[in-house]
Amino acid sequence: MAANPAAAQQVSTLDYDALPPLAPHRLSFDTLPAKRYPGYSFDHGIAFDGGRLGERLKGQTLRTRIPHGRGPHDVLTGAPDLPLAIVSARPGEGVSLSLHSAFGSMALYPLGPLKQPHPEARGEGAIAVVFAQDQCAFGFKVHTEYTSALGQNAGHRGDVTLTLYTRDGAVLARLALTPPEGISGHGVFDPAARIAAATVENADPGGVSFDDMLFGCPAVTG
């Protein structure tokens, strides 16, 4: 965890399987008919019950890097403007949904600088999520894999950076995730319920895809 250490001390990572009681809301990407690559492209983001998802937060600057000498990836810099909001991406550089063989369902692909439908744009962008209400927990499944031009599995060498923001735009926590190759689940929990937005960037050579995002707070009992 990085910026704002005092706040970040109260944010913990959790196994994805432990999230459902803490984050009872699930965002899957199967509301549209199943469609293979290039699937559906969304430059202006995707609204869901509880928030909105897109490329970046309003006020952030989009830059490019080439990790591992392969494929340009999105990098987000700068503080978000208030109120927190999703800004539209340039055409073909937002997010897309298409059928994913490993997930066995529709999945979310962040689109990189090479733009849809270039195959090396798929999965090499950034995503941002803004919640209508502050959340206690957030998590997702991510798929990472890199296949060489010869069709061989070349191994996972990338990384995923998850940044959480409070409603006033401050960084609540920044986590450098190192997911294994294939599908893995990741979660975070803030008992003070301050998660208002999140961004996810990656430097995986083959790009990444997401499914089954979880968010929310534990149900009140008694």
N, C-alpha and C positions, 0 to 999 in steps of 0.2 A: 504494500500500500504506500501511497506517496502523499501528495499535497494535503494540507490540513490534517496533520497527524492526530490532533486531539479528537477530531471527529472520527477519523478513520479507526481509532482504537476500538470503537464500539461496533464496527462493521466486521462481521466474520464470514469466512467462506464455509460453505456447506456442501455435502454430497447432494447431487441432484435428486437422488431418491428420497432424501429427507425433506425436500421442499414442499410437497403437496399440502400438508397441514398448515404450513406457514404462508404459502402462496397459492391459494385455492383457485385462482383464475388462470386459465390456459388459453394461449393463443396458438392455434395451429393454422395451417395455410391451405386447408382443403375446402374452403367455401366455394371456390371456382372449380369448374370441371377439370379433371386431370388433363394436362397438356405437356408434351415433351418439349425439350429445349428447342427454340429459345423461350417458349412459354409466354408469360404475360409480363410486360414491362410497365413500371410505374415511376414516372419522373416526379410526380407531385406527392408521393408517399401513399401510405395505406392507413385508413382509419379503422380502428377496431373498438369494441366495447370496452372502454376504459382508457383510451389514449390514441396516439397516432405514431406511426413509424415511417422513417424515411432515411435519407442519406446523411444529413447532419443537422445540427441545431442552428437556428438563426443567429448570426453574429460570428460563427466559426468560419475560419478560412480553410479552404480545401487545397492541399498541396499533394505532390507526387513523390514517391520514392521507388527505387528498384532494389528490393532486398534479394540477396543471393544471386544477383545478376539475372533475374528472371521476372518479367512482367511488371509493369508499373502498378503500384498500389496507392490507394488513397491514404492521406495523413491529415488529421484534423488538428488545427491549432487555434489558439485564442479562446477567450471566454465567451459564453453564449450571451445574447441579448435577452432582456426581460420585456414582457413575460416569455417564458420558455416556449419555443415553437419549432416545428419542423419547417425547413426552407426547401423549396423546390430545387431539384438537381438539373444540371444541363441535360438536354435530350440524350437518352440512352445511357445515362450514368447514375441513375437512381437505384432502384431495387427491382428484382424480378422474381417471379414464382414459376417453377416448372417441376415436372415429375422427377423425383430423385430415386435412383435405383437402390441405394444403400438404405435410405429411410423407408422406402416402400410407400412414399406418399409425396404430396407436393411440398416443396421446401423453399426457403427464402435465400436468394443469392444477392449479395451486395455487388453492384456493378462498378468496375474500375474505369480508369481513364481511357481505355481502348474502346469503350462503348459497346452496348448491345448492337448486333449479335456476335461480335468478335468473341471466339471461344476463350481467349485469355482475359477478357473483361469480367467474365462470370466468376464471382466469388472474391474479387480482388479490390472491392470497394469498402466503404465504411457504412455502418448503420447507426441510426439514432432513434431512440424511443422517448416520447414524452407522455407521462401519465397524467390523467385528469385529476387524480388524487394521489397524495404521497403514499408510498408503499413501504412495507417492512421487508419484503423479500423479492428477489428477481433471479431468474435462472433461464437456461436454455440448453438445448442439445446442439452440438456443432460437429460437422464432419470435415476432417482434414485428410487429404491424400494427394500425392503427387505421382502421376504416371509419366514416364519419359516418352520421348518421340518414338521409341521402339516398343512402346506398350508395356514397359516393365515398371513395376512399383519401385520408385526411386527413393522412398523413405520420406519421413516427415521432418522438415527442418524449420518450420515457421513458428510464429508465436501469435497470440491473441491478446489484445489489451482491452480490458473492460474499465470504463470510467463512469462513476456514479456522481450525479449532481443533486444538490438541494434545490428547493424552489427559488431561492435567490441567486442561483447560477453558480454557487461555490462548488468546488470539487469536494465531494464527500469522501471518496476513495478512488484510487487507481490501482488496478491489479494486473500484473503480467501473468497471463495463463500460459501454460505449456501443455496443451492437449495432446494426448497420444494420437497415433495415426488411426483413422477410422472415426467412429461415432463416440463421443464422450459427452457427459453432462456436467454442468457447472452452475453453482448457485451462491448467492450472497444473502446475508440477513442483517438487518439493522433494527434493533429493538426499539429505537426511537422513531421509527417510521418516517425517515427523511428522504427516501429515494423518490425524487420527482422526475428524473430523466436519466438516461444512460446512453453511452456511445460504445461501439465495439469496432476496433480496427484490427487488421491482421497483416502479417508478413509471410503467410504460407505460400510457398512457390506455386502450388496448384490452386490457390484460392480456397475459400471455405463456404459452407452453406449452413443454414440454421433451421431448426424445427422445434416445435413444442416449447414455446416460451411460457414460463410461469411467473406470476406476479400476484401481489396482494398482501394481506395481513391475516394473522390467525383469527378465526371466528371467536367472537365474544361468547363466553359461556357463563352460566350461573344466573 
